[in-house]
Amino acid sequence: MQIFAIVVSLAITAVGVALFVKAIRHIIAVVKLGQPTASRTGNPKARTVTLLKESLGHTRMLQWTAVGVGHWFVFIGFGLLFFTLLTAFGQLFDPHFALPLIGHFFLYEWITELFTWAMLVAIVAFIGYRLSRPKERERGTTGRFYGSTMWQAYFVEAVILGVGLCIVTLRGLEYALVADEGDASVFHFPLTFWLGEAFGGLSTTGVENAIYLVAMLKIVISFTWMIVISLNTTMGVAWHRFTAFFNIFFKRKDTGGTALGGLQPMMVNGEPIDFENIEDLDEDAAMGVGNIEDFAWKGILDFTSCTECGRCQSQCPAWNTDKPLSPKLLITNLRDHAYAKAPYLLADPDERDGLPDEVKAAAERELVGATEGDPTLPSGGAVIDPDVLWSCTSCGACVQQCPVDIEHVDHIVDMRRYQVLIESSFPSELNGLFKGLENKGNPWNMSPNARMDWAKDLDFEVKQVGVDVEDLDEVDWLFWVGCAGAYEDRAKKTTRAVAELLTTAGVSFAVLGDGETCTGDPARRAGNEFVFQQLAMQNAEVFKETKVKKVVSTCAHCFNTLKNEYSQFGVELEVVHHTQLLNRLVREGKLTPVADRSAGNGAKRSVTYHDPCYLGRHNQVYSPPRELLDVIPDAKLTEMPRNSERSFCCGAGGARMWMEENLGERINLNRTTEALETGADQIATGCPFCRVMLSDGLTAKQADGSAREEVEVLDVAQLLLASVKRAPKPQAPAEPAAAEPEPVAAATATAVLDRPEETSESSGTDEAVKAEPEPEDVTQTEDTVTEPSEVGPAAEASEEPTPTPEDPAAETEPADVTEPDPATSDEPDSSTEPEDDAAVQADKDEKRDDTLF
């Protein structure tokens, strides 16, 4: 038995090692087919720390806790139990063999047994999970294994199970062997002694032969695995055990962050393309990715490292709404194509005619184009279907979920760049987007002269650079209004609310007015890098001329682009989202939310918050908006099931805002349904794109009767403004005591706290402003604004109860607040008369028609 075991073990080991070395060399050769890329080796210390955190700490795997814990034991066991493989080779020659130094060290023995049993429990659970959930393999929202090569996963799991059983069996036989010699100790076999006692009836020779046999089986199982994966270099479920370390180390951000936020510039030979010097570019240079070899080497390493776990697929908004895009299958399709075409690319040109037909067919296959069969898993034609490529919203859920740091969004945008710039093949709706950006500097193709229309009729001055101030040194902040904030009717209300809150808090700011143009976000994510650079360079020049240093933006997309991408054009800015700045002002006591006294009985309205992808996942801003909602006294935050890191997209990102959604369920309807199921009265967000999409979804739901009429979609800033501007109902009418009008910046005493340098001008005294007025204080003057501008009825502090949907006086959104009516401005009572039915109905109609398209 011993000789047979030695011969078989050494033979399969020789074959396995030879094939394994050959496979590794082939994988390296395929990866090297990719183009050079920059910034993948800088800051090696930080990269090493990240590698250790993500591998040993399993930080990304533990996003799914139970699966992550089980995988951690399997992962650690795979490395730790390699020493048991060495022990098995020694036992072929001497059944008493133990590794030098550590072989009989009790800690090594304890850890070995603990991890072996834990690995066995985990792998049995994984196998049971796959077997007991056939729907996980079907097309659908729960089918994260759809398209995965299941035999490969079962094979790997069976190998781990077999190796684990061999280890515990060998430990039991080792106990039986020393027990026969009278030297057994449970102390050294804490979890396998009982198995050794079961072998107590065997003779010493029988135990030794059993050790030879089991050691051989362990070696045969291990090297069978090695042979199989060597013959299948696209077997990501096995190869990720080796390639994931490199993929994590070479990730885009050396700080350890995911490949989200700013996009990489378009590269040629590892250098960013500068369209100002486009004439210096080689005429054969690829603009984007049009062939598999146009991907950077890190891209091909990404494809090789995919484990086919389906986490990305399970979170993808396109996949969850029945569209053909699966991030997992996009990556695996690219992987399979790369390895199928590699022999052609690696062969000498003179030898290519003699290659097999399937290799030549792969070489001629179009990367993006018409496919045959299921576009998700095409049976022929191009590798990637256009519907797959253009379904992406660039939300980043795939990147955020991937345990091996695959950069899906970068690869999708690179393919879009080639389609737009070289092939001129893109959805027709984008023609209007590109035309508006090129000619008018905004995606709506509206006049730049209308950029300040949002500020009309405001009760305070909005300073404009070049008109009211010479440059930004004269104020604290540049308020970046953005195209949506300047032109889109719903977004204008957010812009006005933020401007009013900043003014109330005494924050000095200015806007660029018609000197502002689109940041270029929709152009870049649609693949039009040329237009993006044109806009970015124009804005960068304006920033330098006007000495911009600090920027606050209401648009999550503008915020992301200015913060993460404009440094590529020599502009370093401190960029904050408006929820971050407003939260800071509330914490400093410069804005004080006040409860709606008219609600009575301490009733709170339910608010749910939708995380904008470009604020949350792309920039990890989750707390400030929620903290603002928490401090509003009469609002109760109710989270949706999918929130924070796992928030579901609204459907507008990746330039999808300007593309029609013809496939599957509309993403915004899916998200709106989830928001409505919380029972919330208000859906809050912090991005104009999200507000447009969710408002349209809500309108559709209200039209079919599946949503209450009083539900509304608002920006967090609007909710805060409504609360800040509320004033308690006066106990008795009082005549205004101020001789002069109260400044607009101090329109209500409750809006300012802990600012002793300011005084209550309405009372004519020098005492510090109180947090809330006393009953005898005068809180209403002819210049006091008592109704929040541009907010919905549930956010308004009215004296009357909120009308029911059946009430003909029910409002959906009040009209713009303008100057007080002279006929009523002298009245100290803040209650208002109901609007006439015609005006209310017109207001309702305005909301129904208040859509982008």
Rosetta blueprint (number, residue, H / E / L):
1 M L
2 Q H
3 I H
4 F H
5 A H
6 I H
7 V H
8 V H
9 S H
10 L H
11 A H
12 I H
13 T H
14 A H
15 V H
16 G H
17 V H
18 A H
19 L H
20 F H
21 V H
22 K H
23 A H
24 I H
25 R H
26 H H
27 I H
28 I H
29 A H
30 V H
31 V H
32 K L
33 L L
34 G L
35 Q E
36 P L
37 T L
38 A L
39 S L
40 R L
41 T L
42 G L
43 N L
44 P H
45 K H
46 A H
47 R H
48 T H
49 V H
50 T H
51 L H
52 L H
53 K H
54 E H
55 S H
56 L L
57 G L
58 H L
59 T L
60 R L
61 M H
62 L H
63 Q H
64 W L
65 T H
66 A H
67 V H
68 G H
69 V H
70 G H
71 H H
72 W H
73 F H
74 V H
75 F H
76 I H
77 G H
78 F H
79 G H
80 L H
81 L L
82 F H
83 F H
84 T H
85 L H
86 L H
87 T H
88 A H
89 F H
90 G H
91 Q H
92 L H
93 F H
94 D L
95 P L
96 H L
97 F L
98 A L
99 L L
100 P L
101 L L
102 I L
103 G L
104 H L
105 F L
106 F H
107 L H
108 Y H
109 E H
110 W H
111 I H
112 T H
113 E H
114 L H
115 F H
116 T H
117 W H
118 A H
119 M H
120 L H
121 V H
122 A H
123 I H
124 V H
125 A H
126 F H
127 I H
128 G H
129 Y H
130 R H
131 L H
132 S H
133 R L
134 P H
135 K H
136 E H
137 R H
138 E L
139 R L
140 G L
141 T L
142 T L
143 G L
144 R L
145 F L
146 Y L
147 G L
148 S L
149 T L
150 M H
151 W H
152 Q H
153 A H
154 Y H
155 F H
156 V H
157 E H
158 A H
159 V H
160 I H
161 L H
162 G H
163 V H
164 G H
165 L H
166 C H
167 I H
168 V H
169 T H
170 L H
171 R H
172 G H
173 L H
174 E H
175 Y H
176 A H
177 L H
178 V H
179 A H
180 D H
181 E L
182 G L
183 D L
184 A L
185 S L
186 V H
187 F H
188 H H
189 F L
190 P L
191 L L
192 T L
193 F H
194 W H
195 L H
196 G H
197 E H
198 A H
199 F L
200 G L
201 G L
202 L L
203 S L
204 T H
205 T H
206 G H
207 V H
208 E H
209 N H
210 A H
211 I H
212 Y H
213 L H
214 V H
215 A H
216 M H
217 L H
218 K H
219 I H
220 V H
221 I H
222 S H
223 F H
224 T H
225 W H
226 M H
227 I H
228 V H
229 I H
230 S H
231 L L
232 N L
233 T L
234 T L
235 M L
236 G H
237 V H
238 A H
239 W H
240 H H
241 R H
242 F H
243 T H
244 A H
245 F H
246 F H
247 N H
248 I H
249 F H
250 F L
251 K L
252 R L
253 K L
254 D L
255 T L
256 G L
257 G L
258 T L
259 A L
260 L L
261 G L
262 G L
263 L L
264 Q L
265 P L
266 M L
267 M E
268 V E
269 N L
270 G L
271 E E
272 P E
273 I L
274 D L
275 F H
276 E H
277 N H
278 I H
279 E H
280 D H
281 L L
282 D L
283 E L
284 D L
285 A L
286 A L
287 M L
288 G L
289 V L
290 G L
291 N L
292 I H
293 E H
294 D H
295 F L
296 A E
297 W H
298 K H
299 G H
300 I H
301 L H
302 D H
303 F H
304 T H
305 S H
306 C L
307 T L
308 E L
309 C L
310 G L
311 R H
312 C H
313 Q H
314 S H
315 Q H
316 C L
317 P L
318 A L
319 W H
320 N H
321 T H
322 D L
323 K L
324 P L
325 L L
326 S L
327 P H
328 K H
329 L H
330 L H
331 I H
332 T H
333 N H
334 L H
335 R H
336 D H
337 H H
338 A H
339 Y H
340 A H
341 K H
342 A H
343 P H
344 Y H
345 L H
346 L H
347 A L
348 D L
349 P H
350 D H
351 E H
352 R H
353 D H
354 G H
355 L L
356 P L
357 D H
358 E H
359 V H
360 K H
361 A H
362 A H
363 A H
364 E H
365 R L
366 E L
367 L L
368 V E
369 G L
370 A L
371 T E
372 E E
373 G L
374 D L
375 P L
376 T L
377 L L
378 P L
379 S L
380 G E
381 G E
382 A L
383 V L
384 I E
385 D L
386 P H
387 D H
388 V H
389 L H
390 W L
391 S L
392 C L
393 T L
394 S L
395 C L
396 G L
397 A H
398 C H
399 V H
400 Q H
401 Q H
402 C L
403 P L
404 V L
405 D L
406 I L
407 E L
408 H H
409 V H
410 D H
411 H H
412 I H
413 V H
414 D H
415 M H
416 R H
417 R H
418 Y H
419 Q H
420 V H
421 L H
422 I L
423 E L
424 S L
425 S L
426 F L
427 P L
428 S L
429 E L
430 L H
431 N H
432 G H
433 L H
434 F H
435 K H
436 G H
437 L H
438 E H
439 N H
440 K L
441 G L
442 N L
443 P L
444 W L
445 N L
446 M L
447 S L
448 P H
449 N H
450 A H
451 R L
452 M L
453 D H
454 W H
455 A H
456 K L
457 D L
458 L L
459 D L
460 F L
461 E L
462 V L
463 K E
464 Q E
465 V E
466 G L
467 V L
468 D L
469 V E
470 E L
471 D L
472 L H
473 D H
474 E H
475 V L
476 D L
477 W E
478 L E
479 F E
480 W E
481 V L
482 G H
483 C H
484 A H
485 G H
486 A H
487 Y H
488 E L
489 D H
490 R H
491 A H
492 K H
493 K H
494 T H
495 T H
496 R H
497 A H
498 V H
499 A H
500 E H
501 L H
502 L H
503 T H
504 T H
505 A L
506 G L
507 V L
508 S L
509 F E
510 A E
511 V E
512 L L
513 G H
514 D H
515 G H
516 E L
517 T L
518 C L
519 T L
520 G L
521 D H
522 P H
523 A H
524 R H
525 R H
526 A L
527 G L
528 N L
529 E H
530 F H
531 V H
532 F H
533 Q H
534 Q H
535 L H
536 A H
537 M H
538 Q H
539 N H
540 A H
541 E H
542 V H
543 F H
544 K H
545 E H
546 T H
547 K L
548 V L
549 K L
550 K E
551 V E
552 V E
553 S E
554 T L
555 C L
556 A H
557 H H
558 C H
559 F H
560 N H
561 T H
562 L H
563 K H
564 N H
565 E L
566 Y H
567 S H
568 Q H
569 F H
570 G L
571 V L
572 E L
573 L L
574 E E
575 V E
576 V E
577 H E
578 H H
579 T H
580 Q H
581 L H
582 L H
583 N H
584 R H
585 L H
586 V H
587 R H
588 E L
589 G L
590 K L
591 L L
592 T L
593 P L
594 V L
595 A L
596 D L
597 R L
598 S L
599 A L
600 G L
601 N L
602 G L
603 A L
604 K L
605 R E
606 S E
607 V E
608 T E
609 Y E
610 H L
611 D L
612 P L
613 C L
614 Y L
615 L L
616 G L
617 R L
618 H L
619 N L
620 Q L
621 V L
622 Y L
623 S H
624 P H
625 P H
626 R H
627 E H
628 L H
629 L H
630 D H
631 V H
632 I L
633 P L
634 D L
635 A E
636 K E
637 L E
638 T L
639 E L
640 M L
641 P L
642 R L
643 N L
644 S H
645 E H
646 R H
647 S L
648 F L
649 C L
650 C L
651 G L
652 A L
653 G L
654 G L
655 A L
656 R H
657 M H
658 W H
659 M L
660 E L
661 E L
662 N L
663 L L
664 G L
665 E L
666 R L
667 I H
668 N H
669 L H
670 N H
671 R H
672 T H
673 T H
674 E H
675 A H
676 L H
677 E L
678 T L
679 G L
680 A L
681 D L
682 Q E
683 I E
684 A E
685 T E
686 G L
687 C L
688 P H
689 F H
690 C H
691 R H
692 V H
693 M H
694 L H
695 S H
696 D H
697 G H
698 L H
699 T H
700 A H
701 K H
702 Q H
703 A H
704 D L
705 G L
706 S L
707 A L
708 R L
709 E L
710 E L
711 V L
712 E E
713 V E
714 L E
715 D E
716 V H
717 A H
718 Q H
719 L H
720 L H
721 L H
722 A H
723 S H
724 V H
725 K L
726 R L
727 A L
728 P L
729 K L
730 P L
731 Q L
732 A L
733 P L
734 A L
735 E L
736 P L
737 A L
738 A L
739 A L
740 E L
741 P L
742 E L
743 P L
744 V H
745 A H
746 A H
747 A L
748 T L
749 A H
750 T H
751 A H
752 V L
753 L L
754 D L
755 R L
756 P L
757 E L
758 E L
759 T E
760 S L
761 E L
762 S L
763 S L
764 G L
765 T L
766 D L
767 E L
768 A E
769 V L
770 K L
771 A L
772 E L
773 P L
774 E L
775 P L
776 E L
777 D L
778 V L
779 T L
780 Q L
781 T L
782 E L
783 D L
784 T L
785 V L
786 T L
787 E L
788 P L
789 S L
790 E L
791 V L
792 G L
793 P H
794 A H
795 A H
796 E L
797 A L
798 S L
799 E L
800 E L
801 P L
802 T L
803 P L
804 T L
805 P L
806 E L
807 D L
808 P L
809 A L
810 A L
811 E L
812 T L
813 E L
814 P L
815 A L
816 D L
817 V L
818 T L
819 E L
820 P L
821 D L
822 P L
823 A L
824 T L
825 S L
826 D L
827 E L
828 P L
829 D L
830 S L
831 S L
832 T L
833 E L
834 P L
835 E L
836 D L
837 D H
838 A H
839 A H
840 V H
841 Q H
842 A H
843 D H
844 K H
845 D H
846 E H
847 K H
848 R H
849 D L
850 D L
851 T L
852 L L
853 F L
